[in-house]
Amino acid sequence: MSTTHLSDRPATTPGDTSFFGHPKMLASLFSVEMWERFSFYGMQGILLYYMYFTAAQGGLEIEQGLAAGLVGAYGGGVYLSTILGAWLADRLFGSERVLFGSAVLIMAGHIALALLPGIPGLIAGLVLVGVGSGGLKANATALVGSLYGEKDERRDAGFSIFYMGINAGGLIGPLVTGWLQESQGFHWGFGAAAVGMALGLGIYAMGRKNLPEAAHHVPNPLPAAERTRYGLIFVGIAAAVAVLLATGAVNAENLAMSMAYAAIGASVLYFGLIFRSTKVTGTERKRVVAFIPLYIASAAFWALFQQQFTFIAVYSEEKLDRNLFGWEMPAAWVQSINPVFIIIFAGVMAALWTRLGHKQPGSALKFAIGLFVMGLAFLAFIPLSGGGKTPLLALVGILLLFTLAELFLSPIGLSVTTKLAPQAFHTQMVALFFLSVSLGTTLAGILAGLYNPADELPYFTGIGGTAMVLAVGLAVASPGIKKLMGGVR
């Protein structure tokens, strides 16, 4: 049985520098991600408001704290579903086919949100978008990783460029949907997200035939004799979920915490499977051990960063002075500030890593810096607490810190995950990274429910301070982590 994975079968010829010094396939891969990000962040930018706004405002009148928790749980579910997309790619269909099918599901979900009214439309749309986005995320990332050899110094820079490209979609999406939501209504905004995904799907479909055979490769094919057993496992999981929902054991009030437990359980299971596999070598096993503290740091980081869609979304609507020369900016437009900074600074960071080459900090130290800056961003809210409206420029400065923290951790996390992945678990290792994002995103919704506008100081100091302490601990441990990586930076 072949255990060759995507990075062993490069999709480009050696020395390919046709796209800003990087392989030309990088442009094709971030084009579909760009439109997926347009649709996803466009929808996400107005989702919380759709849930808690009154019926007169076009919303569903869900209690605000519960709505924030549900948005966090949904975001966690998106990243949790990466394990399904990764498993289907590694065992059955290959990354490219799973990516295409996932894009179709995303488009269908946005159509459901646009056309189906009320709670049924919300549930149908979020389930489709969530499952589709999970499948697309892990596989697009895995295909980007396949463009570079393990020792290629362009790797981190390539992921930063990929990150910059997809953030163009993250910038435009909330601008379009936020304006449509305020001028025409929520369903027009969701409809625009559907159109964006349709464009991305169409562009990608036209270029599919030009992808190399490696894109269709199944790294660890599931033997025919085992397919019935796995089919029964999936049916059993679906039945268990249905029972939990039908009996009320899992409900709207505890969904976020249930999602957090699911992410933790899935992560423990995945680490266990990788460590027990006979296809994992001793060196690969040490690299997986090195990944564990990075997983924890990533979850902590995303618990803060993803509050852009929970705490900061509410903060922008209720406490932010959005008046620009007599015109009030839509609250959803705040979600486009981070992508603007990403587009400005991702290229700078990519150039910096390329210039530093082997002198650049190791991945663990980059993670520590990103987490420390993220904690600092929450402490920056302290001078603004207890007063009146927050100046827009002040929040812009805080979101700049969000961005700098993100650039030290997120693209680096994607890159180091593909480098540390055992051959037989390539895409599934990427799913493990996204499980850390799932846990963090779910926690972002839970934590947002603890925010008290009348007593903000404990919230900002507790969250920001904890992140900074974890960052210092990771920095201290980074030399030991580097040794376990076995030559991977």
C-alpha positions in Angstrom: 0.0 0.0 0.0 1.4 3.4 -1.0 2.0 5.9 1.8 3.5 8.6 -0.5 1.9 12.0 0.2 1.5 15.2 -1.7 4.8 16.8 -0.7 6.7 13.8 -2.1 5.2 14.4 -5.5 5.8 18.1 -6.2 3.2 19.7 -8.4 5.7 22.0 -10.0 9.0 21.6 -11.6 12.1 22.2 -9.5 13.1 25.9 -9.4 9.6 27.1 -10.5 9.6 30.8 -9.6 7.0 32.1 -12.1 4.6 33.6 -9.5 6.5 36.3 -7.6 9.4 33.9 -7.1 7.0 31.0 -6.2 5.4 28.1 -8.1 2.7 29.3 -10.5 0.2 26.8 -8.9 0.2 29.0 -5.9 -1.9 31.6 -7.8 -4.5 28.9 -8.8 -4.9 27.7 -5.3 -5.5 31.0 -3.6 -8.0 32.1 -6.3 -10.6 29.6 -5.1 -9.7 30.4 -1.5 -10.1 34.1 -2.2 -13.7 33.7 -3.3 -14.4 31.3 -0.6 -13.1 33.8 1.9 -15.3 36.5 0.3 -18.4 34.4 0.8 -17.4 33.1 4.3 -16.3 36.4 5.9 -19.1 38.3 4.1 -21.6 35.9 5.7 -19.8 35.9 9.0 -19.7 39.7 9.1 -23.5 39.9 9.4 -24.3 36.6 11.0 -24.3 37.6 14.7 -26.4 40.7 13.9 -28.9 38.5 12.0 -29.2 36.3 15.0 -29.7 38.9 17.7 -31.3 41.9 15.9 -35.0 42.3 16.4 -37.6 41.2 13.8 -38.1 44.8 12.9 -34.4 45.0 12.0 -34.7 41.8 10.0 -33.1 39.6 12.7 -34.2 36.4 14.5 -34.3 38.0 18.1 -32.0 35.4 19.7 -30.6 36.6 23.0 -27.3 38.4 22.4 -25.1 36.3 24.7 -26.6 33.0 23.4 -26.1 34.3 19.8 -22.4 35.0 20.4 -22.0 31.5 21.8 -23.7 30.0 18.8 -21.5 32.0 16.4 -18.5 30.7 18.3 -19.8 27.1 18.2 -20.5 27.5 14.4 -17.0 28.7 13.8 -15.7 25.8 15.8 -17.8 23.4 13.9 -16.3 24.7 10.6 -12.8 23.9 11.7 -13.9 20.7 13.4 -15.3 19.5 10.1 -11.8 19.7 8.6 -11.1 16.2 10.0 -13.8 14.8 7.8 -12.5 16.6 4.7 -9.0 15.5 5.5 -9.9 11.9 6.1 -11.9 11.8 2.8 -8.9 13.2 1.0 -6.2 11.0 2.6 -8.3 7.7 2.5 -10.8 7.9 -0.4 -10.8 10.8 -3.0 -7.6 12.9 -2.8 -7.4 16.6 -1.9 -8.5 18.1 -5.2 -11.8 16.2 -5.5 -12.7 16.9 -1.9 -11.9 20.6 -2.4 -14.2 20.8 -5.4 -17.1 19.0 -3.7 -16.7 21.2 -0.6 -16.9 24.4 -2.7 -20.3 23.1 -4.1 -21.6 22.6 -0.6 -20.5 26.1 0.5 -22.4 27.7 -2.4 -25.5 25.7 -1.6 -25.3 26.8 2.0 -25.2 30.5 1.1 -28.1 30.0 -1.2 -30.1 28.4 1.7 -29.3 31.4 3.9 -30.4 33.8 1.2 -33.7 32.1 0.2 -34.9 30.2 3.3 -36.4 32.4 6.0 -36.1 32.0 9.8 -34.4 29.3 11.9 -34.7 26.5 9.3 -32.8 28.6 6.7 -30.2 29.5 9.4 -29.6 25.8 10.3 -29.6 24.5 6.7 -27.2 27.3 5.6 -24.8 27.0 8.5 -24.5 23.2 8.3 -23.8 23.3 4.5 -21.3 26.2 4.7 -19.7 24.7 7.8 -19.1 21.2 6.4 -18.0 22.6 3.0 -15.6 25.2 4.5 -14.0 22.5 6.7 -13.4 20.3 3.7 -12.0 23.2 1.6 -9.7 24.6 4.3 -7.6 21.5 5.0 -7.2 20.5 1.4 -6.3 23.8 0.0 -3.6 24.2 2.6 -2.3 20.7 1.9 -2.1 21.4 -1.8 -0.1 24.6 -1.1 2.3 22.6 1.1 2.8 20.2 -1.8 4.4 23.0 -3.9 7.5 23.1 -1.7 10.1 20.7 -0.6 10.7 20.2 3.1 13.9 22.3 3.1 12.6 25.0 0.7 13.3 28.3 2.5 10.4 29.9 0.4 7.9 27.8 2.2 6.9 30.2 5.0 7.0 33.1 2.6 4.7 31.1 0.2 2.1 30.6 2.9 2.3 34.3 3.7 1.6 35.2 0.1 -1.2 32.7 0.0 -2.6 34.3 3.2 -2.3 37.7 1.6 -4.2 36.6 -1.5 -7.2 35.0 0.4 -7.5 38.0 2.6 -8.4 40.1 -0.4 -11.7 38.1 -0.2 -11.9 38.7 3.5 -11.6 42.4 2.9 -14.2 42.7 0.2 -16.8 40.3 1.6 -17.9 42.2 4.7 -17.9 45.5 2.8 -20.4 44.1 0.2 -22.6 42.1 2.6 -22.5 44.8 5.3 -23.7 47.5 2.9 -26.4 45.2 1.4 -27.6 44.2 4.9 -28.1 47.8 5.9 -29.5 49.0 2.6 -31.5 46.0 1.4 -31.7 43.4 4.2 -29.8 40.4 5.5 -30.9 38.0 2.8 -29.4 40.2 0.1 -26.2 40.1 2.0 -26.3 36.3 2.1 -27.2 36.2 -1.6 -24.0 38.2 -2.4 -22.0 35.6 -0.5 -23.6 32.9 -2.7 -22.7 34.8 -5.9 -19.1 35.2 -4.7 -18.7 31.5 -4.1 -20.3 30.7 -7.5 -17.7 32.8 -9.2 -14.9 31.1 -7.3 -16.3 27.7 -8.1 -16.6 28.5 -11.8 -13.0 29.8 -12.1 -11.7 26.8 -10.3 -13.7 24.3 -12.4 -12.3 25.8 -15.6 -8.7 25.2 -14.4 -9.2 21.7 -12.7 -8.0 19.9 -15.8 -4.6 21.7 -15.6 -3.8 20.4 -12.1 -1.1 17.7 -12.0 -1.8 14.1 -11.2 -0.4 14.6 -7.7 -3.4 16.7 -6.8 -5.6 13.6 -7.2 -3.3 11.3 -5.3 -4.8 9.4 -2.3 -1.9 9.1 0.2 -3.3 6.3 2.3 -6.0 4.5 0.4 -8.7 2.8 2.5 -8.8 -1.0 1.6 -12.1 -2.1 0.1 -12.5 -4.7 2.9 -12.5 -1.8 5.5 -15.1 0.4 3.8 -18.1 -1.3 5.2 -16.7 -1.0 8.8 -16.0 2.7 8.4 -19.4 3.3 6.8 -21.0 1.8 9.9 -18.9 4.0 12.1 -20.0 7.1 10.3 -23.7 6.0 10.5 -23.2 5.4 14.2 -21.8 8.8 14.8 -24.6 10.5 12.8 -27.2 8.5 14.8 -25.6 9.5 18.1 -25.6 13.2 17.2 -29.2 12.9 16.1 -30.2 11.3 19.5 -28.3 14.0 21.4 -30.1 16.7 19.5 -33.5 15.0 19.7 -33.3 14.4 23.4 -32.1 17.9 24.2 -28.8 16.6 25.7 -27.2 19.0 23.2 -29.1 22.2 22.7 -28.6 25.9 21.8 -27.6 26.8 25.4 -24.8 24.2 25.7 -23.8 23.8 22.0 -20.7 25.9 22.4 -19.3 23.8 25.3 -20.3 20.6 23.6 -18.4 21.7 20.5 -15.3 22.5 22.7 -15.4 19.0 24.2 -15.8 17.5 20.7 -12.8 19.4 19.5 -10.7 18.3 22.5 -11.9 14.7 22.1 -11.2 14.6 18.4 -7.7 16.0 18.9 -6.8 13.4 21.6 -8.1 10.7 19.3 -6.1 12.0 16.3 -2.9 12.3 18.3 -3.5 8.8 19.6 -4.0 7.3 16.1 -0.8 9.0 14.8 1.3 7.8 17.7 0.0 4.3 17.5 0.4 4.0 13.7 3.1 1.6 12.5 3.5 3.8 9.4 4.9 6.6 11.5 8.7 6.5 12.0 10.6 7.4 15.1 11.7 10.8 13.7 8.1 11.6 12.6 6.8 10.6 16.1 9.2 13.1 17.8 8.0 15.8 15.3 4.4 15.1 16.4 5.4 15.5 20.0 6.9 18.9 19.1 3.6 19.9 17.5 1.6 19.4 20.8 2.8 22.7 22.5 2.2 24.5 19.2 -1.3 23.1 19.1 -2.0 24.5 22.6 -0.6 27.9 21.8 -2.7 28.0 18.6 -5.9 27.2 20.5 -5.1 30.0 23.0 -4.4 32.4 20.2 -7.6 31.7 18.3 -9.7 32.0 21.5 -8.6 35.7 21.4 -8.4 36.4 17.7 -11.7 34.9 16.7 -13.5 37.3 19.1 -13.6 39.6 16.1 -16.8 37.8 15.3 -18.2 37.7 18.8 -17.1 40.3 21.4 -15.7 42.8 18.9 -18.8 42.5 16.6 -21.0 43.5 19.6 -18.5 46.1 20.7 -18.5 47.6 17.2 -22.3 47.8 17.1 -22.8 49.3 20.6 -19.6 51.0 21.8 -17.7 52.1 18.7 -18.0 55.6 17.3 -18.5 54.8 13.6 -19.3 58.3 12.5 -17.3 59.3 9.4 -17.9 63.0 8.4 -21.6 62.7 9.3 -22.1 59.2 7.9 -22.3 56.1 10.1 -20.2 53.2 8.8 -21.9 49.8 8.9 -20.7 47.8 11.9 -19.9 44.8 9.7 -17.2 46.9 7.9 -15.0 46.6 11.0 -14.5 43.0 9.9 -12.6 44.3 6.9 -10.0 46.2 8.9 -7.9 43.1 9.7 -7.8 42.0 6.0 -6.6 45.5 5.0 -3.6 45.2 7.3 -3.0 41.6 6.2 -2.7 42.7 2.6 -0.4 45.5 3.6 1.9 43.6 5.9 1.8 39.9 4.7 4.1 40.8 1.8 6.4 42.6 4.1 6.6 39.6 6.4 7.0 37.2 3.5 9.9 39.3 2.3 11.4 39.4 5.8 11.3 35.6 6.2 12.8 35.2 2.7 15.6 37.7 3.4 16.5 36.2 6.8 16.5 32.6 5.4 18.0 30.2 7.9 18.5 33.1 10.4 14.8 33.6 10.9 13.3 32.6 14.3 12.1 29.1 14.6 8.4 28.2 14.4 7.9 27.8 18.1 9.4 31.3 18.8 7.2 32.8 16.1 4.2 31.2 17.8 5.3 32.7 21.1 5.6 36.2 19.6 2.2 36.0 18.0 0.5 34.9 21.2 2.2 37.6 23.2 1.1 40.3 20.8 -2.4 38.9 20.8 -2.5 39.2 24.6 -1.2 42.8 24.4 -4.0 43.7 22.0 -6.6 42.8 24.7 -4.7 44.8 27.3 -4.9 47.8 24.9 -8.6 47.8 25.5 -8.0 48.8 29.2 -7.5 52.6 28.6 -10.8 52.6 26.6 -12.9 50.9 29.3 -15.4 52.6 31.4 -15.9 55.6 29.2 -18.2 56.7 26.4 -17.9 55.8 22.7 -14.6 54.3 21.6 -12.9 56.3 18.8 -12.7 54.3 15.5 -8.9 55.0 15.3 -8.3 53.3 18.6 -10.0 50.1 17.5 -8.1 50.3 14.3 -4.9 50.4 16.3 -5.9 47.3 18.3 -6.8 45.4 15.2 -3.4 46.2 13.8 -2.0 44.3 16.8 -4.4 41.5 16.0 -2.9 41.4 12.5 0.7 41.4 13.5 0.0 38.6 15.9 -1.8 36.7 13.2 1.0 37.0 10.8 3.5 35.5 13.3 1.3 32.5 14.0 -1.4 31.6 11.4 0.5 31.2 8.1 3.5 29.9 10.1 1.2 27.4 11.7 -0.1 26.1 8.4 3.5 25.9 7.1 5.1 24.1 10.1 2.2 21.6 10.3 2.8 20.4 6.7 6.5 20.1 7.5 6.0 18.1 10.8 3.3 15.9 9.3 4.1 12.1 9.0 3.8 10.9 5.4 0.7 8.7 6.0 -1.1 11.6 7.8 -0.3 14.6 5.7 -3.7 16.2 5.2 -5.0 14.8 8.5 -2.2 16.6 10.3 -3.4 19.8 8.7 -6.8 18.9 10.1 -5.2 18.7 13.6 -4.0 22.3 13.2 -7.5 23.3 12.3 -8.8 21.4 15.3 -6.8 23.8 17.4 -8.5 26.6 15.5 -11.9 24.9 16.2 -11.3 24.8 19.9 -10.1 28.4 20.0 -13.0 29.6 17.9 -15.5 27.9 20.1 -13.8 29.3 23.2 -14.1 32.8 21.6 -17.8 32.5 21.7 -17.9 31.1 25.3 -15.5 33.9 26.5 -17.6 36.6 24.8 -20.4 35.6 27.1 -18.3 36.5 30.1 -17.8 40.1 28.9 -19.6 42.6 31.2 -19.8 46.2 29.7 -20.3 47.5 33.2 -17.0 45.9 34.5 -14.7 45.5 31.6 -11.3 45.4 33.4 -11.4 41.8 34.6 -12.2 40.6 31.1 -9.4 42.4 29.4 -6.7 41.7 32.1 -7.7 38.1 32.5 -7.7 37.1 28.9 -4.7 39.3 27.8 -2.6 38.4 30.8 -3.2 34.7 30.4 -2.2 34.8 26.7 1.1 36.6 27.6 2.0 34.1 30.3 1.5 31.2 27.9 3.6 33.0 25.3 6.5 33.4 27.7 6.3 29.7 28.6 6.4 28.7 25.0 9.4 31.0 24.3 11.3 29.4 27.2 10.5 25.9 25.9 11.3 26.7 22.2 14.9 25.3 22.2 13.6 21.9 23.4 10.8 22.0 20.9 13.3 22.7 18.1 15.3 19.6 19.0 12.2 17.4 18.7 11.5 18.8 15.3 14.5 16.9 13.9 15.8 19.6 11.5 12.4 21.2 10.7 12.3 24.9 11.4 
